[in-house]
Amino acid sequence: MADATHIDVSYVANLARINLTEEEAELFQGQLNQVLKYVEQLNEPDISNVAPTAHAMPLVNVLRDDIPRASMDQDTAISNAPAARDGQILVPKINDQF
């Protein structure tokens, strides 16, 4: 199996149906290897005493309490719609042909 830090640019370009010249593949492979080498530096610091976190800053839920209340009746909701027929809101037809 290939090294997890190695990505074959020619193989990925083929999967993406991108035609690369030999020179482009070599250039991109070198650039990608530099990026991967740079990212490998993230493994260097000792993080054994760092607690796992989902966010760098603590988050506080600012949403209001979920209190049940009466909803809008159908006639009021439909009266806000630009077009309605038979108790339903009319929306423009979507053209599904590209």
Secondary structure, 3 states (H helix, E strand, C coil): CCCCCCCCHHHHHHHCCCCCCHHHHHHHHHHHHHHHHHHHHHHCCCCCCCCCCCCCCCCCCCCCCCCCCCCCCHHHHHHCCCCEECCEECCCCCCCCC
